[in-house]
Amino acid sequence: RNQAIKQSSNQSLTTMSLTHMQWSEPNLDPINSSSISTPTIKNHSVTHHSKHLYCFGGYDGRRNHMTLMIFSIEKQQWHPAKHISGTPPPGRNGHTATLAVGEDKIMIIGGWLGVGPLAASDTHVLDVSNGPDKLRWFQPTPRGNPPGPCNMHSADYI
């Protein structure tokens, strides 16, 4: 608690104690998977929910990613998401990932898909209500007029 967390494109994780106003870099264990490594990415999203950070998407200089990595704050360890049902969004960068507090859902909005001149105007949801071992992607069908294509924007849950 009382920490701001920053993940960089060079795979580093930096925290700032809001109590002491001091930056630090925790000593992290390597990814606990021999077959998957965290891509070196930028313009990704990182969202906190229940002692875990969910890192989605990003761009590595060649392509967009649709990878979902999870960081356990208690174990100080990254691992690839497993046991995910539903269809994940296409790879993207510059999107927002906003936690719907009390609903245990992360809303992914917009971003650039890597093709065409316009950003995406879609919304996808990652249901995290059952914890990091039982995740579910879905694409809602909201009523009303969507905001249109958006990239490198901001979003908040009110």
C-alpha positions in Angstrom: 0.0 0.0 0.0 0.9 3.6 -0.4 3.1 2.9 -3.4 3.1 4.1 -7.0 4.4 1.4 -9.4 6.1 2.0 -12.7 7.0 -0.7 -15.2 9.4 0.3 -17.9 10.0 -1.0 -21.4 13.3 -2.5 -20.3 11.6 -4.9 -18.0 12.4 -3.0 -14.8 9.9 -2.4 -12.1 10.2 0.7 -9.9 8.1 1.6 -6.9 7.6 4.9 -5.1 6.7 4.9 -1.4 4.0 7.6 -1.1 4.6 7.7 2.6 8.4 8.3 2.3 8.4 9.9 -1.2 11.3 7.6 -2.2 11.8 5.6 -5.4 13.2 2.0 -5.2 13.7 -1.0 -7.5 12.7 -4.3 -5.8 14.9 -7.3 -6.3 12.7 -9.6 -8.5 12.8 -13.3 -9.2 13.1 -14.1 -12.9 9.9 -15.2 -14.7 9.0 -18.7 -13.5 8.5 -20.2 -16.9 11.2 -21.7 -19.2 9.2 -21.3 -22.4 7.8 -17.7 -22.1 9.6 -14.5 -21.4 8.3 -11.0 -20.9 8.6 -9.1 -24.1 10.5 -5.8 -23.9 7.6 -3.5 -24.6 6.3 0.0 -24.4 2.9 1.6 -24.4 1.4 -1.4 -22.4 -0.9 -1.2 -19.5 -0.4 -2.4 -15.9 -3.4 -2.6 -13.6 -3.4 -3.5 -9.9 -6.0 -5.9 -8.5 -5.9 -7.8 -5.2 -2.1 -8.1 -4.7 -1.4 -8.7 -8.4 -0.4 -6.5 -11.3 -1.9 -7.4 -14.7 0.3 -6.3 -17.6 -1.4 -6.4 -21.0 -0.4 -5.6 -24.6 2.4 -3.2 -25.7 4.7 -2.7 -28.6 8.2 -4.0 -29.0 9.3 -2.0 -32.0 8.2 -4.6 -34.5 4.7 -5.6 -33.5 1.9 -5.3 -30.9 1.4 -7.9 -28.2 -1.7 -9.5 -26.8 0.3 -11.1 -23.9 -1.1 -11.0 -20.4 1.6 -11.2 -17.7 0.9 -11.2 -14.0 3.1 -9.9 -11.2 2.5 -11.3 -7.7 3.3 -8.5 -5.3 3.6 -10.9 -2.4 5.9 -13.3 -4.2 7.7 -10.5 -6.1 7.4 -12.7 -9.2 6.2 -12.4 -12.8 4.4 -15.3 -14.5 2.4 -15.7 -17.7 -1.4 -15.8 -17.3 -2.8 -19.3 -17.5 -6.3 -20.6 -17.4 -8.0 -17.8 -19.3 -11.3 -18.4 -21.0 -12.9 -16.3 -23.7 -11.3 -14.5 -26.6 -8.5 -12.0 -25.8 -8.4 -8.7 -27.6 -6.1 -8.3 -30.6 -2.6 -7.1 -29.8 -2.4 -3.4 -29.2 -0.5 -0.5 -27.6 -1.6 2.9 -26.3 -4.8 1.5 -24.8 -6.2 2.1 -21.4 -6.8 -0.7 -18.8 -9.1 0.6 -16.1 -10.2 -1.4 -13.0 -13.9 -1.3 -12.3 -13.6 -1.2 -8.5 -16.2 -3.4 -6.8 -16.9 -5.3 -10.0 -13.5 -6.9 -10.3 -13.2 -6.3 -14.0 -10.4 -4.6 -16.1 -11.7 -2.6 -19.1 -9.4 -2.4 -22.1 -10.4 0.5 -24.3 -9.0 1.5 -27.7 -5.3 1.6 -28.5 -3.5 1.2 -31.8 -3.7 -2.3 -33.4 -0.7 -1.8 -35.7 -2.6 -1.4 -39.0 -4.4 1.4 -40.6 -4.3 5.1 -39.7 -7.0 5.0 -37.0 -6.9 3.6 -33.5 -9.3 1.0 -32.2 -12.7 2.0 -30.9 -13.5 -1.3 -29.1 -13.8 -2.3 -25.5 -12.8 -5.7 -24.0 -13.1 -6.8 -20.4 -10.9 -9.1 -18.3 -12.9 -10.6 -15.4 -10.5 -10.9 -12.5 -13.1 -11.7 -9.9 -11.9 -15.3 -9.4 -8.3 -14.4 -9.1 -5.3 -14.8 -11.4 -5.8 -18.5 -11.9 -9.3 -18.3 -13.4 -9.5 -15.3 -15.7 -12.1 -14.6 -18.4 -12.0 -12.3 -21.4 -15.2 -11.0 -23.0 -16.3 -8.2 -25.3 -19.3 -6.3 -24.0 -22.0 -4.8 -26.3 -22.7 -1.4 -24.6 -25.6 0.7 -25.6 -25.2 4.3 -26.9 -22.6 5.9 -29.1 -19.0 4.8 -28.3 -16.3 7.5 -28.1 -14.7 6.5 -31.4 -11.1 5.5 -32.1 -8.8 6.4 -29.3 -5.1 5.9 -28.7 -2.7 7.2 -26.0 -5.7 8.5 -24.1 -6.8 8.2 -20.5 -9.8 6.6 -18.8 -11.1 6.4 -15.3 -13.8 4.5 -13.4 -16.3 6.7 -11.6 
